[in-house]
Amino acid sequence: MKSLIVPVYCNRSKAGNLRLLRQFADRHDIGLVAIANRHDDVLERFFDDVLVVGFSRRSDVRDAFSAWAGSHGGTAGVFCLGEDEVPLCADLSALTGLPGNDAKSALMSRSKHAMRLALRDTGMPMPRSFPVPSLAEARRLLRDEFAGGRAFLKPVIGTGSMHCREIACEDDLAAAWPELFEASRATAAADPLYREVFGAGYFMLLEDLIGTFGLPSESVLGSRFPVHELSVEAVVDGGRAYVYGITDKLLPPGANGREHMWRSSRLPAKLRRTLRQRVSDIVAAFGLRLGAVHAEFRIEPARERGDAVIGGVPVQATFLEAAARMGGAYMQSFWLRCTGFDAISWLASQACGLPVDPPAITVAHPAIMVNLWPAASGTLRGVSGLDELRAVAGRYLDEVVVYDEIGDRVEGGPGAERGIGHVAFRDTGVNECTDPRSSADASYDRLERLYLHAHDHVRGLT
């Protein structure tokens, strides 16, 4: 039996994707082999074999695969599960001669500095960005480029908005710098691209603080979550991108890096078309031939020419970052339940050389998901508020998933890479592909009120 090789940066929020991958493997009589950065019993539920190898040295991963391949059956393909895994998959595809993207595209789709350089000639709106290797240089740039005022400090590589901070003034920068610089460097040091990206020394990025804009239709969530960020999900075949989902990620003002929600997007059609074109430009600039793309943007008032006019205001979709991988955590399960499109099966088929067709989306149910966070770091004792939520939500409650077991250590601070679970709501009585806009708007208002109930009353207890 041939096996699909899957590098896995261990994160229990990936269990939904792994379940779909296991189902694909069983349907096609293909084995699954994980190359994981650490041991986790959860992996044994989904994989036939698990190789544990640190990811900080890419040669260690190649050597572990070669040793396994020397005594086992053939390799069916290499599957990219997440962001840290992108360069490892490029290495293994090159080593085996199986379908995959190259190392150059892997670097562009992981380093926020490299991707901005790659996209600067596309005309895509994006914030000005400056490398900052020291507090002294960050202070200078804040004075010279940002008039001593507001900016945004972020890591060059990393996922989940970890170690990001709005900077209000120079004193704010000085207070935030020691913790964010050292914490982000410690996270990056375990990344497969650390040596390649930071050979001349570690640095962060200081960027323009992007504006905010809320859709006029945000009558339920707008006052509490006025920042409209979003992600675009696409699969790539033959260098062409096929978008199958746009996910709204509304944030409160002064967000601490947490992702609070995913929602099937309420953006107007013109802006959706612009986003599809932006993703095509990203695929071309990165040189991607196949696989997936996860691109993130923020909607803000237009600085020059707008992408659309909403409520009389010209707005633009400003590029934040992109990666040659699918959206993480349970995002693929979310879109499967919204549209019926199984991106995991599609991408696994492509990796194994099986035929794939462009996704045809004919069903789009309104849906929203709340990410659950513990009140504080500590030992998980339980999750409160679920019984009341089930009674309130009725048929609109789609699923409740808790990633951790009672007694597990969970993290609740701004450096936490994930929550402890999620609650999803979906309205199967509405299809946005065929039903009038008024039906969808009423459905979203209903689901968003349920979201607020879950956000305010469901808690991880530590």
Secondary structure, 3 states (H helix, E strand, C coil): CCEEEEEECCCHHHHHHHHHHHHHHHHHCCEEEEEECCCCHHHHHCCCEEEECCCCCHHHHHHHHHHHHCCCCCEEEECCCCCCCHHHHHHHHHHHCCCCCCHHHHHHCCCHHHHHHHHCCCCCCCCCEEEECCHHHHHHHHHHHCCCCCEEEECCCCCCCCCCEEECCHHHHHHHHHHHHHHHHHHHHCCCCHHHHCCCCCCEEEECCCCCCCCCCCCCCCCCCCEEEEEEEEEEECCEEEEEEEEEEEECCCCCCCCCEEEECCCCHHHHHHHHHHHHHHHHHHCCCEEEEEEEEEEEECCCCCCEEECCEEEEEEEEEEECCCCCCCHHHHHHHHHCCCHHHHHHHHHCCCCCCCCCCCCCCCEEEEEECECCCEECCEEECHHHHHHHHHHHEEEEEECCCCCCEECCCCCCCCCCEEEEEECCCCCCCCCCHHHHHHHHHHHHHHHHHHHHHCEEEC
